[in-house]
Amino acid sequence: MAGRRGFMERPKALTASIVLGLGAVSFALWLLVMSPGTVVAEGGGANSAWSDDFDMSSGMVRAEGGGANSAWSDDFNGGALNSKFWVVSNGSAPGAISKQHQGYFTPANVSVSNGYLVLKLTQQTGTVGTNSSGVISYGGQVRSRRTYGYGTYTWTMRMSSTASTPTGTGSADSGSVSAGFTYVNNSRTEIDFEFPADSIDTLYLVNWLNPNPAANPSPNDETYSTMAGLKVADAFHTYKFVWQPGRIDYFVDGSFQVSHTTNVPSAPAYFLMNHWGTDSTNWGGPATVGDTRYLYIDSVSYSP
């Protein structure tokens, strides 16, 4: 995120720096892997075809009425991920650098254990292009089968760390990005809570509006704020945004932080969590080969 500048806002409790479209980052330019059996028709969106057998796993609650516009929550207490609600990605991840780094999302790094969704990240030396000493990262990503529009989105998470248990001791090692966010169609809509591990303890609150999804988003399509001092890799926090026409309000642990009123998207998008590897001085940091890192998600929810 080098080279970003902006004017200062003072949200409640912590300072946030809002920057309008300076320095687009590679995390927004990634392939959203679609697994077989997805029930959302091509194009996503609120008017896409979908089906539902209303088979909700233990730990999931859907508000009365069902359907794509109903409130829901998941505390991952069912012992396994509900594959009728969630899709586990299997394919390329962001952060690729020619002849240096290649990342993947693999289902082997996604698990549900003791009431937590766990997304694991490993990095190893391997052949990338013609470079036999490159870095290969294997992370995890989970997304909703349906897209959702305006409303309240919530994640309770402990961001990337080496802690092998949800409440254990661990460090935020360089070479990773962990996030809870919404995304569709080359950042036509993207709203994020992101932690690049090289920032030590800086959380990014980001939204994108790509007006031409046939092309990659430009720096002018992004608005973001930063927060420090949360110890996001050491403890669980609840991250919430309220998305409405022309405005996104961001909250952490119930406290309002900042509003964004530029680059506010409108297209319904997927609900996601991911954990992916980097080997860059610009975002996420150089790889830490050999360390296993974990993103723990305690609960998630949406309400229109």
N, C-alpha and C positions, 0 to 999 in steps of 0.2 A: 504494500500500500504506500510505497515511497512516493513522495512528490505531491501528496494531497494537501490542500490548504482550504481554509474556509472561515466563515464568521462563527463566533461563539454564541451558544445558547446555554442557559443555566437551568437545567431541569431539576426537579426536586432531588435533593440528597447528593447527586453526583453531576459533574460537568460533562456535557456532550458537545462534540464538535461536528456541526452539520456542514457537509460539503456537497455542492451541487455539481455532480458530473465530472469530477477531475480524477482521472486514473482508473479506468475500467480494469477489472481484475479477472483473472482466468477462471475463477471458480464458476462464473456465470455461463461459461461457454462449454457445456458438457452435454453428453448424450444421456437422456433419460431412458433407461433400459426398460422396455416393455416385455413382461413375461407372458408366456402362453396362458390363455384363459382370462385375460383382462376383460372385464365386463363393460368398460367405457368404450363407446364407439369412437372411431377415428375423429380427431378434432377436439376431444375432451368437451369442455363447456357444459353449461347448465342444461342445454337442450339436446345433449347427446343421448343416444339410446343406452339403457342400462337395465339390469335385472337384479333381483334380490330374493333369496329364499328365507331371509330374516333369521338365519342361523347364526346368532351372536354367541361367541365363545364366552366362557366364564371370565369375568373381569371387564367385559365390555357392556356398556349401557347405552341404549338408543332411546331418545325421547319418544313419547307417545306419538304415533302417527307414522313413524318410519319414513323412508324416502330420503332422497339426496339432500333435502333442505332441513332435516331434523338435527337436533343437537345430539352429540354422542361423546363418550369418553372411554378410555381404555387404561386400566391400571396394570395390565400385563400379569394378572394373577391366575391366568388359565393354564399355565404350564407350557403353553406353546403359542406361537403367533397365529392369529386367526387368518388363514390364507384366503378366506372369502371376503375379508375386509382390506387386508394388507397385501402388497406385492414386495417380494425380496428381489433386489436388482442383481443381475448377473451379467457383467460386461465391463466396458471401459469406464474409468473414473476420470475426474478432472486432473489437471496438473501435469499432463504429459509434456516433456521437453525432449526434442529430437536427440537421439544418441546419448541421453543422460538419464531420463526418468520415464517410467511407464506405470500407470496405476490402474487397478481393477477393483470392481466390487464383486465379492464372492459370497454366495449363501453360507459357506462354511464359517464365515465370520459374523454371522447373525444368530443370536440365540435368545431364549427367554429363560430366566433362572431366578427363582426366589422372588418373583414379583417385579423383576426388572427386564426390560429389553436391553440387550447388550450388543453393541457394535464394536467389534475388535479391529485393530489395525496392526499389521506387521510390515516390516521393510527388510529387504534382503538384497545382496549383491547379485546381479544377473546380467544377461546380455540384453541390451537395448539398442536396436539397430545393429550397427557394426561395433559397438562398444561393449566388450565383454565384462567391463567393470562398472556397468550402469547400476541404477537402483530400481527395483521393482517393488511396488507397494500393493498390498492387498487389504482393502477395507470393507465396510459394510454400508448398505443403504436400504431403507424401507420406505415405501410410499403407499398412500391410500389408492384404492382402485378407482375411486370417484374423485371428481374435482369439486371444489367448494368456492363459494364467492364471499361477499362481504360478511363479516361476523367477527367473533372473538376466537382466537387461536391460542392455545396454551400448551407449553411443554414444561415438565419438571425434570431437570437433567443435571448430571454432573459431567462437565465437559471433559475432553480428552486428557487422560493422565495414565501413568503406569500402574495405578492401583489395581490389583488383581481382584479386589472385592469392592462392592459399592461404597463402603464406608472406610476402606483401608487407606493407608498412606501411599501417596504416589506423587510423581512430578509431571509437569507439563513439558514434555520433551519436544524439541524442534522437529519439524517435518510432518505436521498434521494440521488438518482443519476439521472441526466438529461443529455440527449445526442442527438446528430445528428451523424449518422454513416452508414456504409454499413456492411452487414453481410450475410453469407451463410454457411450452412452445418458445424456446430460445429467449427466455426472460421477457416474454410478452407480459407475464406477471411473475415477479419474484419478490418475496419479502422474507428477510432472514434475521435470525439471531445466530451469529457466527463467532467462533473462537479460533483464530490462527495461533498455533501454539508458540510460534516464535515471538509473539507479542507479550509473553509471560503471563499477563493478567489483563488483557484488553479485550473487551467484548464489542463486537460490531453490530449495530442495528441498521439494517440496509433495506432499501427497496429499489427495484428496477421497473422501468416501463419501456420496453422495446417496441416502438411504434411500427416497426417493419420486421417481423420475425423471420422473413426470408433472408435477412442479413444479420450479422452479429450485432449485439448492442454496442453503442458508443459510450464514451465517458459522460456525455451529456444526458444519458438515460438513467443515471444513478444518483441517489441521495443516500447519505449515510451519517450516522453519529457513532461516537465511541464512548465507552465507559470503562473506567479502571477501578481497581480496589475491591472487586467482588470475590476474588479467589475462586474463579469459576471452575478450575481444575481440582480444587480441594474439597468442595462441598456442593450439595444440591441447591439449585435455585429454581424458582418458577418464573419462566419467561412468557410474557403475554403481549400480544398486540391486538388492538381493535381496529379493524379495517372497515372504512366506510367511504362513500364517494368523496374523492378529493382530500382524504385525510387518513393518516395512520397514527394511532397513539400507542406508544411503547411503554410497557410496565415491567418491572423486575421485583419479584417478591411482594407484589401487591402495591408497590409505590410507582406512581406515574413518573416517567423519566423525560420524554420528549415527544413532540408531534412532528410528523413530516407532512408537508402539504405540496411538495413537488415530486414529480415522477411517481405519482400514485396510480397504480394499475387498476383495471376493472375486470379483466377476464378471469373467470373461475380457474382455479389451479389445484394441483395436487398437494396434499399434506405430507411432508417428508421429514426424515431424520437421516443424517449421514455422517460418516467418519472416513476421511480419505487422506492419502499420503501426499507429501510434497517433497521437492528437493530444489528449493528456490529461495533466493534472498528477498524476493519481492512479496511473497504471500505464503505463510505457513512455515517457512524456514527450511534450511538444509535438512536432508534426511538424517535420522538417527537409526542406523542399521542395527538390527538385533534386538531392539526394545519392542515389547508388546504393549500396546496402549488400548484403553477402553473408554468408550462413551456409554454411560449408564442413563437410561430413560426410565423414570419411575412412573410417570403417567402423562397422558396427552388428552386434549379435548378440543372440541369445536362447538360453537353455538351460533346460529344465524342472527 
